[in-house]
Amino acid sequence: MKLERCPYDGTPITAEVMSGGSLLLSCTTCGAAWERHGAWIRRLQAPDREAVRGAREASGSEAVPSD
């Protein structure tokens, strides 16, 4: 799985190398974060719904994710 853009608001994802070879992937717009290690990925931080809503309104999208 390639995670290049935030699945919630479409913002490009930033990546930071962590100890043990993991990557910390994060969205600067909504604050969502994931840890990737090899083929394994897990969400660490849920998105800020208001930030997602604002980003989607600015881009013309309507749907807001639910958990």
Secondary structure as GFF3:
##gff-version 3
##sequence-region A 1 67
A	DSSP	beta_strand	14	17	.	.	.	ID=ss1
A	DSSP	three_ten_helix	19	21	.	.	.	ID=ss2
A	DSSP	beta_strand	23	26	.	.	.	ID=ss3
A	DSSP	beta_strand	33	37	.	.	.	ID=ss4
A	DSSP	beta_strand	40	45	.	.	.	ID=ss5
A	DSSP	alpha_helix	49	59	.	.	.	ID=ss6
###
